């Protein structure tokens, strides 16, 4: 298993560079890499936890277990769906190469158990993500990519200083070194991870970046890439009990912040991006069960971004007067049902499991976030639709939908214990109340929350304020 793990981490990088030299085969090679990750993730669910210490106390430390299996499977399925979506497009070998490098760096981040290796994985991830965001080479895409890269690099500088302080205190870069590290190390490391994961106000770079990227890139970013900053936070919460309350606080705050913007947003991709912020909060609100929620969110959000890419308009007001082709609408409704927590889809089990794992002080906030999610996705569910005989939807789009929505249905089996009368009634009541609020209040409301904090010149300032907040929380 040790040799297999090292080969699995190296495979995307090796195949990525080889594939660039064989442009006609690069799509097949990339899909093969994604399938290999699916097989490896499924294997992790049957194997005991594996920890590899490769270079003594200086790093590299790798850890793969049941928890990382969920995140790796998410990355693999999302990557495969994006590749299928792009199959007959005019994407160049360079695009597929960057997809493989991004896939590999996300996998590496999921496997890292020391801060210095995680730093390297996240930096490689940032470069590959930047190149994919800027792939269209328009002025807008290059600006959005540079904005993302600059924000990410500043955050990782804070992270690196924190990692050095951990080593100074514990003579190790391992995550467990946080127990002996000074408070400022914890604050600096967490700031870097909160920014990379798109958490709370330090993650407000995310909505613009995800919504302005090309459709397949948006699906990759929201479905898998941001979780590279989430899993280390979850691991730290599970390893160091003193850290757990801090992570949970940010989980609740992020869930409420994201959904607060999503319920008022009228742009489909912007709404999905703010929903990503909110759903990441659900993962952090209950770290011990965050893996299953991450898998469910990755599948559903990738599906929603891919669907949004073929809708006749990004404006929800315009879509109310432009009927959607019925098969596309059905796929949109299934994905929206899942993220809202409707039974028979894995979003139901994930929400039930998360709600049962909350601490008492979290319950009200997370129920409000679930209520807001139902309102947000009622915008999609109640869009008009009709059978359009002239509508032509590429087969590769349906191949991606079958993979993602099929995954949502199959993953539903993982937590079949959720199907009790009490567990079914509560989500259905939340969804019904959300739909009612949508029809009575939000359907005709035109209100735009201030977006000042998303502006580029405020992002670094928000990092500084977040760092002060983290120092106060750690010292308290």
TIMI-211560 format. One line per 10 residues: number of its first residue (from 1); for each residue x, y, z of C-alpha. Coordinates in nm, 3 decimals, always signed. Layout:
BEGIN
NUM = X,Y,Z  ... .
//
This chain:
BEGIN
1 = +0.000,+0.000,+0.000  +0.292,+0.235,+0.070  +0.438,+0.195,-0.280  +0.093,+0.225,-0.434  +0.034,+0.554,-0.249  +0.359,+0.708,-0.374  +0.287,+0.595,-0.732  -0.067,+0.733,-0.710  +0.060,+1.077,-0.599  +0.326,+1.088,-0.872 .
11 = +0.102,+0.956,-1.153  -0.088,+1.279,-1.247  +0.233,+1.484,-1.270  +0.413,+1.222,-1.479  +0.119,+1.161,-1.712  +0.054,+1.536,-1.735  +0.396,+1.605,-1.883  +0.390,+1.292,-2.100  +0.042,+1.377,-2.227  +0.151,+1.725,-2.334 .
21 = +0.382,+1.560,-2.588  +0.101,+1.341,-2.724  -0.188,+1.584,-2.775  -0.412,+1.325,-2.944  -0.394,+1.096,-2.642  -0.400,+1.355,-2.367  -0.777,+1.332,-2.302  -0.760,+0.955,-2.261  -0.455,+0.977,-2.035  -0.623,+1.241,-1.818 .
31 = -0.939,+1.031,-1.785  -0.723,+0.730,-1.695  -0.560,+0.931,-1.415  -0.903,+1.027,-1.277  -1.019,+0.663,-1.290  -0.701,+0.556,-1.108  -0.785,+0.803,-0.830  -1.139,+0.663,-0.807  -1.000,+0.311,-0.763  -0.745,+0.429,-0.505 .
41 = -1.010,+0.618,-0.306  -1.241,+0.315,-0.299  -0.946,+0.105,-0.185  -0.892,+0.340,+0.111  -1.241,+0.257,+0.242  -1.132,-0.105,+0.283  -0.783,-0.046,+0.427  -0.661,+0.071,+0.768  -0.512,+0.418,+0.802  -0.164,+0.450,+0.649 .
51 = +0.103,+0.698,+0.765  +0.431,+0.736,+0.575  +0.731,+0.925,+0.715  +0.949,+0.980,+0.409  +1.216,+1.232,+0.512  +1.253,+1.206,+0.888  +1.123,+1.495,+1.103  +1.182,+1.752,+0.830  +0.885,+1.604,+0.632  +0.745,+1.454,+0.412 .
61 = +0.466,+1.290,+0.613  +0.173,+1.136,+0.428  -0.150,+1.011,+0.579  -0.432,+0.843,+0.389  -0.736,+0.704,+0.567  -1.114,+0.679,+0.557  -1.152,+1.058,+0.588  -0.914,+1.143,+0.305  -1.085,+0.873,+0.096  -1.398,+1.091,+0.072 .
71 = -1.200,+1.394,-0.041  -0.990,+1.197,-0.291  -1.304,+1.036,-0.437  -1.459,+1.383,-0.471  -1.156,+1.511,-0.662  -1.152,+1.205,-0.887  -1.522,+1.214,-0.980  -1.525,+1.590,-1.035  -1.214,+1.571,-1.254  -1.362,+1.284,-1.457 .
81 = -1.688,+1.476,-1.506  -1.505,+1.791,-1.620  -1.298,+1.585,-1.867  -1.613,+1.426,-2.009  -1.776,+1.770,-2.035  -1.476,+1.901,-2.235  -1.434,+1.584,-2.443  -1.544,+1.721,-2.781  -1.438,+2.078,-2.717  -1.145,+2.260,-2.876 .
91 = -0.938,+2.255,-2.555  -0.566,+2.217,-2.620  -0.322,+1.968,-2.470  -0.205,+2.247,-2.239  -0.553,+2.265,-2.080  -0.564,+1.891,-2.012  -0.209,+1.899,-1.878  -0.304,+2.167,-1.627  -0.616,+1.970,-1.529  -0.393,+1.672,-1.447 .
101 = -0.142,+1.882,-1.252  -0.429,+2.046,-1.062  -0.579,+1.705,-0.991  -0.245,+1.573,-0.869  -0.168,+1.871,-0.646  -0.514,+1.851,-0.485  -0.457,+1.479,-0.420  -0.118,+1.558,-0.268  -0.275,+1.821,-0.040  -0.528,+1.562,+0.076 .
111 = -0.249,+1.317,+0.159  -0.008,+1.557,+0.334  +0.019,+1.538,+0.712  +0.295,+1.796,+0.758  +0.288,+2.169,+0.697  +0.587,+2.205,+0.467  +0.467,+1.940,+0.220  +0.120,+2.091,+0.235  +0.272,+2.431,+0.152  +0.438,+2.289,-0.160 .
121 = +0.119,+2.111,-0.272  -0.094,+2.424,-0.224  +0.154,+2.641,-0.414  +0.161,+2.402,-0.712  -0.219,+2.395,-0.695  -0.231,+2.776,-0.708  -0.015,+2.793,-1.021  -0.219,+2.529,-1.205  -0.546,+2.696,-1.101  -0.416,+3.035,-1.218 .
131 = -0.323,+2.896,-1.559  -0.668,+2.740,-1.598  -0.849,+3.057,-1.486  -0.645,+3.263,-1.733  -0.674,+3.000,-2.011  -0.907,+3.209,-2.236  -0.632,+3.479,-2.239  -0.884,+3.763,-2.226  -0.807,+4.074,-2.022  -1.082,+3.980,-1.778 .
141 = -0.966,+3.620,-1.726  -0.603,+3.723,-1.680  -0.702,+3.986,-1.423  -0.920,+3.739,-1.229  -0.638,+3.483,-1.238  -0.375,+3.731,-1.117  -0.611,+3.849,-0.841  -0.649,+3.487,-0.728  -0.275,+3.417,-0.749  -0.174,+3.729,-0.556 .
151 = -0.427,+3.665,-0.278  -0.323,+3.301,-0.255  +0.049,+3.378,-0.242  +0.009,+3.639,+0.033  -0.196,+3.391,+0.238  +0.066,+3.118,+0.191  +0.341,+3.352,+0.313  +0.153,+3.378,+0.643  +0.115,+3.000,+0.639  +0.487,+2.944,+0.581 .
161 = +0.587,+3.167,+0.873  +0.346,+2.971,+1.092  +0.495,+2.641,+0.977  +0.846,+2.763,+1.071  +0.719,+2.858,+1.419  +0.569,+2.510,+1.459  +0.905,+2.354,+1.373  +1.085,+2.587,+1.613  +0.860,+2.472,+1.896  +0.826,+2.099,+1.820 .
171 = +1.121,+2.020,+1.588  +0.869,+1.877,+1.343  +0.645,+2.008,+1.066  +0.378,+1.746,+1.146  +0.021,+1.862,+1.213  +0.051,+1.726,+1.566  +0.320,+1.990,+1.632  +0.036,+2.241,+1.679  -0.004,+2.111,+2.035  +0.335,+2.259,+2.131 .
181 = +0.333,+2.557,+1.896  +0.286,+2.916,+2.016  -0.054,+3.083,+1.954  +0.080,+3.302,+1.675  +0.180,+2.989,+1.477  -0.173,+2.858,+1.496  -0.314,+3.196,+1.386  -0.078,+3.229,+1.089  -0.134,+2.872,+0.965  -0.509,+2.895,+1.001 .
191 = -0.518,+3.226,+0.816  -0.346,+3.064,+0.517  -0.584,+2.767,+0.519  -0.894,+2.981,+0.569  -0.802,+3.190,+0.266  -0.721,+2.885,+0.051  -1.045,+2.718,+0.156  -1.261,+3.026,+0.092  -1.374,+3.049,+0.454  -1.558,+3.346,+0.607 .
201 = -1.453,+3.701,+0.506  -1.095,+3.595,+0.430  -1.237,+3.381,+0.149  -1.432,+3.653,-0.029  -1.194,+3.622,-0.324  -1.390,+3.306,-0.412  -1.722,+3.432,-0.558  -1.569,+3.646,-0.834  -1.299,+3.390,-0.917  -1.537,+3.095,-0.947 .
211 = -1.813,+3.283,-1.128  -1.588,+3.449,-1.387  -1.388,+3.137,-1.478  -1.486,+2.914,-1.770  -1.761,+2.664,-1.686  -1.541,+2.351,-1.649  -1.286,+2.546,-1.445  -1.560,+2.678,-1.215  -1.677,+2.320,-1.164  -1.324,+2.208,-1.073 .
221 = -1.261,+2.499,-0.838  -1.589,+2.473,-0.646  -1.618,+2.096,-0.658  -1.269,+1.993,-0.554  -0.994,+2.257,-0.543  -1.113,+2.469,-0.247  -1.132,+2.152,-0.037  -0.752,+2.132,-0.042  -0.761,+2.402,+0.226  -1.054,+2.241,+0.409 .
231 = -0.921,+1.892,+0.482  -0.611,+2.020,+0.674  -0.844,+2.232,+0.891  -1.062,+1.927,+0.957  -0.754,+1.718,+1.045  -0.625,+1.985,+1.284  -0.965,+1.998,+1.456  -0.963,+1.620,+1.501  -0.600,+1.603,+1.617  -0.597,+1.899,+1.859 .
241 = -0.910,+1.927,+2.071  -0.838,+2.292,+2.157  -0.867,+2.377,+1.787  -1.207,+2.214,+1.737  -1.420,+2.506,+1.875  -1.237,+2.758,+1.654  -1.303,+2.550,+1.342  -1.669,+2.507,+1.436  -1.713,+2.882,+1.492  -1.575,+2.956,+1.147 .
251 = -1.797,+2.683,+1.004  -2.115,+2.845,+1.136  -2.002,+3.196,+1.041  -1.911,+3.087,+0.688  -2.238,+2.898,+0.637  -2.440,+3.206,+0.734  -2.225,+3.456,+0.541  -2.238,+3.261,+0.215  -2.609,+3.186,+0.226  -2.687,+3.546,+0.324 .
261 = -2.546,+3.660,-0.010  -2.682,+3.363,-0.208  -3.050,+3.425,-0.123  -3.036,+3.774,-0.278  -2.809,+3.698,-0.574  -2.967,+3.710,-0.923  -2.667,+3.589,-1.124  -2.661,+3.209,-1.148  -2.284,+3.159,-1.127  -2.244,+3.422,-0.854 .
271 = -2.520,+3.252,-0.655  -2.351,+2.913,-0.693  -2.018,+3.063,-0.585  -2.167,+3.215,-0.270  -2.340,+2.884,-0.205  -1.998,+2.717,-0.222  -1.879,+2.946,+0.057  -2.184,+2.849,+0.264  -2.152,+2.475,+0.201  -1.786,+2.475,+0.300 .
281 = -1.908,+2.606,+0.636  -2.121,+2.293,+0.674  -1.808,+2.079,+0.636  -1.623,+2.269,+0.909  -1.922,+2.290,+1.142  -1.897,+1.915,+1.211  -1.537,+1.810,+1.134  -1.579,+1.445,+1.233  -1.833,+1.386,+0.952  -1.703,+1.646,+0.707 .
291 = -1.576,+1.391,+0.457  -1.919,+1.268,+0.352  -2.051,+1.623,+0.322  -1.747,+1.721,+0.112  -1.818,+1.435,-0.131  -2.184,+1.529,-0.165  -2.110,+1.898,-0.210  -1.837,+1.835,-0.466  -2.066,+1.626,-0.686  -2.366,+1.856,-0.666 .
301 = -2.179,+2.184,-0.708  -1.986,+2.057,-1.010  -2.313,+1.944,-1.168  -2.476,+2.282,-1.100  -2.188,+2.481,-1.249  -2.184,+2.262,-1.560  -2.560,+2.306,-1.600  -2.534,+2.682,-1.545  -2.285,+2.693,-1.831  -2.546,+2.583,-2.088 .
311 = -2.844,+2.782,-1.961  -2.966,+3.053,-2.204  -2.875,+3.329,-1.956  -2.688,+3.387,-1.632  -2.955,+3.629,-1.512  -3.223,+3.456,-1.303  -3.474,+3.730,-1.383  -3.429,+3.663,-1.755  -3.451,+3.286,-1.703  -3.799,+3.330,-1.556 .
321 = -3.912,+3.428,-1.907  -3.694,+3.184,-2.105  -3.814,+2.824,-2.058  -3.535,+2.572,-2.013  -3.520,+2.248,-2.213  -3.700,+1.997,-1.986  -3.420,+1.733,-1.959  -3.177,+2.007,-1.851  -3.433,+2.137,-1.603  -3.472,+1.786,-1.457 .
331 = -3.095,+1.761,-1.401  -3.100,+2.110,-1.246  -3.385,+2.013,-1.012  -3.220,+1.687,-0.900  -2.897,+1.869,-0.812  -3.091,+2.149,-0.637  -3.293,+1.893,-0.441  -2.974,+1.723,-0.323  -2.804,+2.040,-0.196  -3.130,+2.139,-0.024 .
341 = -3.135,+1.807,+0.165  -3.419,+1.626,-0.013  -3.452,+1.250,+0.062  -3.334,+0.985,-0.187  -3.020,+1.188,-0.268  -2.693,+1.196,-0.077  -2.743,+1.559,+0.023  -3.017,+1.438,+0.258  -2.791,+1.194,+0.442  -2.504,+1.442,+0.453 .
351 = -2.721,+1.714,+0.609  -2.878,+1.474,+0.862  -2.536,+1.342,+0.964  -2.398,+1.694,+0.996  -2.693,+1.824,+1.199  -2.666,+1.529,+1.438  -2.297,+1.606,+1.495  -2.344,+1.973,+1.587  -2.287,+2.113,+1.933  -2.593,+2.277,+2.097 .
361 = -2.470,+2.633,+2.033  -2.439,+2.561,+1.659  -2.790,+2.433,+1.598  -2.977,+2.760,+1.541  -2.714,+2.904,+1.305  -2.685,+2.590,+1.093  -3.063,+2.549,+1.068  -3.082,+2.907,+0.943  -2.815,+2.823,+0.686  -3.013,+2.516,+0.574 .
371 = -3.327,+2.731,+0.548  -3.137,+2.986,+0.337  -3.007,+2.708,+0.111  -3.364,+2.598,+0.039  -3.456,+2.958,-0.051  -3.151,+2.997,-0.277  -3.216,+2.683,-0.482  -3.588,+2.741,-0.511  -3.476,+2.995,-0.774  -3.365,+2.703,-0.994 .
381 = -3.638,+2.455,-0.907  -3.925,+2.685,-1.007  -3.781,+2.808,-1.336  -4.013,+2.751,-1.637  -3.935,+2.462,-1.870  -4.060,+2.306,-2.193  -3.964,+2.037,-2.441  -3.769,+2.204,-2.718  -3.728,+1.971,-3.016  -3.467,+2.200,-3.164 .
391 = -3.254,+2.202,-2.850  -2.924,+2.028,-2.901  -2.738,+1.922,-2.590  -2.400,+1.755,-2.648  -2.367,+1.393,-2.543  -2.054,+1.475,-2.341  -2.266,+1.703,-2.118  -2.500,+1.414,-2.040  -2.206,+1.183,-1.975  -2.082,+1.426,-1.707 .
401 = -2.435,+1.458,-1.561  -2.480,+1.080,-1.543  -2.153,+1.049,-1.354  -2.226,+1.330,-1.106  -2.598,+1.276,-1.047  -2.548,+0.899,-1.048  -2.286,+0.954,-0.778  -2.539,+1.154,-0.572  -2.787,+0.867,-0.592  -2.534,+0.592,-0.515 .
411 = -2.370,+0.785,-0.228  -2.715,+0.806,-0.071  -2.675,+0.439,+0.024  -2.373,+0.520,+0.245  -2.592,+0.653,+0.527  -2.918,+0.461,+0.490  -2.967,+0.485,+0.869  -3.076,+0.846,+0.810  -3.413,+0.727,+0.684  -3.625,+0.757,+0.994 .
421 = -3.955,+0.943,+1.012  -3.811,+1.221,+1.230  -3.508,+1.267,+1.005  -3.725,+1.288,+0.692  -3.983,+1.531,+0.832  -3.735,+1.798,+0.943  -3.555,+1.851,+0.607  -3.885,+1.842,+0.419  -4.027,+2.105,+0.656  -3.715,+2.322,+0.609 .
431 = -3.739,+2.293,+0.229  -4.114,+2.371,+0.231  -4.062,+2.680,+0.448  -3.775,+2.789,+0.224  -3.992,+2.757,-0.086  -4.272,+2.946,+0.088  -4.034,+3.228,+0.183  -3.907,+3.237,-0.176  -4.256,+3.281,-0.322  -4.375,+3.528,-0.060 .
441 = -4.063,+3.741,-0.019  -3.753,+3.668,-0.228  -3.897,+3.592,-0.572  -3.974,+3.955,-0.645  -3.716,+4.114,-0.414  -3.448,+4.321,-0.582  -3.186,+4.384,-0.318  -2.810,+4.369,-0.358  -2.590,+4.333,-0.053  -2.275,+4.552,-0.052 .
451 = -1.977,+4.384,-0.220  -1.711,+4.624,-0.092  -1.513,+4.354,+0.089  -1.472,+4.154,-0.234  -1.277,+4.431,-0.400  -0.911,+4.353,-0.461  -0.776,+4.642,-0.254  -0.971,+4.521,+0.051  -0.880,+4.149,+0.038  -0.540,+4.189,+0.203 .
461 = -0.687,+4.421,+0.466  -0.945,+4.156,+0.550  -0.662,+3.904,+0.593  -0.503,+4.134,+0.851  -0.829,+4.171,+1.041  -0.881,+3.794,+1.029  -0.532,+3.742,+1.167  -0.611,+3.972,+1.461  -0.935,+3.778,+1.518  -0.749,+3.445,+1.507 .
471 = -0.487,+3.568,+1.755  -0.766,+3.678,+1.990  -0.948,+3.345,+1.958  -0.634,+3.137,+2.013  -0.523,+3.344,+2.312  -0.873,+3.330,+2.459 .
//
